[in-house]
Amino acid sequence: MGEWWDSVQRELLHIADRLVGVVVILVVGMLALRYLIGPLRRMLARTRLEPTVASFLLNSVRTLFLVAILLAILQQLGVQTTSLLTLLGAAGLAVALSLQGSLANFASGLIVLAFRMVRLGDQIEVGDVRGRVCELLPFHVVVETADNQLITLPNSMLTGGAVRNNSVLTTRRVQWSLPVSAKQDLSAAKEALRTRLLADGRVLKEPGPVAFVQEWADDKRVLTVQAWASTAEAPAVQQELLEELGRSLGATARE
């Protein structure tokens, strides 16, 4: 009976030692996590990283730290973590292989955010898709087109191909092609076009508008007319001034 009681006492002391170790690991781990995350958050706030990227990094560090604390607790309780890590690694590899496309899009999303390739509100062109960026999500970007459609683009399309951002610069060049009769005075036609463009307050004076012959045929000439406007007003200038420029050419032809 005495030997049995001694063995029970030894086992209880052993369990108590393990529990004390677990408590110590929890306290030290939580304190370390608290004093690590705070300075890391402040450091990331001082960088030029997007808030989404900073939040992702903070959550990743916190998750890794919690996993390390959990493994230390299991080790303290006598659980063989080596086989557990092997099992988790195999499961993670299987999941990664099955989701490699999604993981590639996720990594591309981080690149898009970190390097500020596009932002909310930007007018972009990717392939045959053209529209305004209305959502930036971990795996895809949502674009609203001019005819009120929502198109989802995988983030890998933004990092794996050409992306035309029509909003990032403050000015845009607009261009028209106008046919002119072979008998018409080209100098007068060019001057009339430049005068009409400069009369519109949306057209920039510097650089000023230009007009030059793009095509030369027996029966006609084709003038290319270029002007600069602010990025916000360029689409309206492009659409609204074509008719006005055509009328200016018609007026010079009748003179």
SVG drawing of the C-alpha trace seen along z (x, -y; Angstrom):
<svg xmlns="http://www.w3.org/2000/svg" viewBox="-25 -82 35 84">
<polyline fill="none" stroke="black" stroke-width="0.4" points="0.0,0.0 2.8,-2.4 4.6,-1.8 1.4,-2.4 0.8,-5.7 4.4,-6.7 4.0,-6.0 0.8,-8.0 2.5,-10.9 5.4,-10.8 2.9,-10.8 1.0,-13.7 4.2,-15.7 5.2,-15.0 1.8,-16.1 2.0,-19.2 5.4,-20.0 4.1,-19.7 1.1,-21.9 3.3,-24.5 5.5,-24.4 2.4,-24.9 1.3,-27.9 4.8,-29.4 4.8,-28.9 1.4,-30.5 2.4,-33.5 5.7,-34.0 4.3,-33.4 1.4,-35.8 3.7,-38.5 6.2,-38.0 3.3,-38.1 2.0,-41.3 5.3,-43.1 6.1,-41.9 2.9,-42.7 2.7,-46.3 6.1,-47.5 5.7,-45.6 2.3,-47.3 3.9,-50.7 6.8,-49.9 4.6,-48.9 2.5,-52.0 5.6,-54.1 6.3,-52.3 4.6,-52.9 2.8,-49.5 -0.9,-49.4 -3.0,-48.8 -4.2,-45.5 -0.6,-44.2 0.3,-45.4 -2.7,-43.7 -1.8,-40.5 1.8,-40.5 0.6,-41.2 -1.9,-38.4 0.7,-36.0 3.2,-36.8 0.5,-36.4 -0.6,-33.0 3.0,-31.7 3.6,-32.7 0.5,-31.1 1.3,-27.9 4.8,-27.9 3.2,-28.4 0.8,-25.5 3.6,-23.2 5.6,-24.1 2.6,-23.3 2.1,-20.0 5.7,-19.2 5.5,-20.1 2.5,-17.8 4.5,-14.9 2.9,-14.8 5.3,-13.8 5.1,-16.8 7.5,-15.4 4.9,-13.0 2.3,-15.8 4.4,-18.2 5.0,-15.6 1.3,-15.0 0.6,-18.7 3.3,-19.2 2.0,-16.4 -1.6,-17.8 -0.3,-21.4 1.5,-20.1 -1.6,-18.4 -3.7,-21.5 -1.0,-23.7 -0.9,-21.5 -4.7,-21.5 -4.9,-25.2 -1.8,-26.3 -3.8,-28.5 -5.5,-30.3 -2.2,-30.6 -0.7,-32.2 -3.5,-34.7 -3.1,-35.4 0.6,-36.0 -0.1,-38.2 -2.6,-40.2 0.1,-40.9 2.4,-42.1 -0.3,-44.4 -0.9,-45.9 2.8,-46.2 3.8,-47.9 0.6,-49.9 0.1,-48.7 -3.5,-49.7 -5.7,-51.4 -9.4,-51.8 -11.0,-54.1 -8.3,-53.6 -9.4,-53.2 -7.4,-50.2 -7.2,-48.1 -6.3,-44.4 -6.6,-42.5 -10.0,-43.3 -11.3,-44.5 -11.6,-48.2 -13.1,-49.8 -12.8,-51.3 -11.4,-49.3 -14.1,-49.0 -12.7,-46.2 -9.3,-44.9 -9.6,-41.4 -7.0,-38.8 -7.6,-36.6 -9.1,-38.9 -9.9,-42.4 -13.4,-43.6 -13.7,-46.1 -16.8,-48.1 -17.1,-48.8 -18.5,-51.8 -21.7,-49.9 -22.3,-49.0 -21.0,-45.4 -18.8,-43.9 -15.9,-41.8 -13.7,-39.7 -10.0,-39.6 -7.7,-37.1 -4.8,-38.9 -2.3,-36.9 -3.5,-38.7 -2.3,-42.0 1.2,-40.6 1.6,-38.3 0.7,-40.7 0.5,-44.3 -1.8,-46.6 -2.7,-50.0 -3.6,-52.4 -5.4,-55.4 -5.7,-57.2 -2.2,-57.3 -1.0,-60.3 -2.6,-63.7 -2.8,-64.5 -3.9,-62.5 -3.5,-63.0 -6.6,-62.7 -6.5,-62.2 -8.8,-62.4 -8.4,-61.4 -10.2,-63.7 -10.4,-63.4 -9.8,-66.5 -10.5,-67.1 -7.4,-67.1 -8.3,-70.6 -8.6,-72.0 -5.9,-74.4 -4.1,-72.3 -2.5,-75.2 -5.9,-76.8 -7.4,-73.6 -4.7,-72.9 -5.0,-76.5 -8.8,-76.2 -8.5,-72.9 -5.9,-74.4 -8.0,-77.5 -11.1,-75.5 -9.2,-73.3 -7.7,-76.2 -11.1,-77.8 -12.2,-74.9 -11.1,-75.6 -10.5,-71.8 -7.7,-71.6 -4.3,-72.4 -2.3,-75.3 1.0,-73.6 1.6,-71.3 -0.5,-72.8 -2.6,-71.0 -1.0,-69.9 -2.3,-68.8 -0.4,-66.9 -1.0,-64.8 -1.3,-61.1 -2.3,-59.9 -1.9,-61.3 -4.1,-60.0 -5.1,-61.4 -8.7,-62.2 -8.1,-63.1 -5.8,-63.8 -6.2,-62.5 -5.3,-64.9 -4.4,-63.6 -5.2,-66.1 -3.7,-65.7 -4.4,-67.7 -3.8,-67.3 -6.4,-67.5 -6.6,-66.5 -7.1,-62.8 -10.6,-63.3 -11.8,-65.4 -10.0,-63.6 -12.8,-61.1 -15.4,-63.9 -13.0,-66.0 -12.4,-63.0 -16.2,-62.4 -17.5,-65.9 -15.0,-67.8 -15.1,-65.5 -18.2,-67.1 -16.9,-70.6 -13.6,-69.8 -15.5,-68.5 -17.5,-71.7 -14.3,-73.7 -13.0,-71.8 -16.3,-72.3 -16.1,-76.0 -12.6,-76.2 -13.7,-74.2 -16.5,-76.6 -14.2,-79.7"/>
</svg>
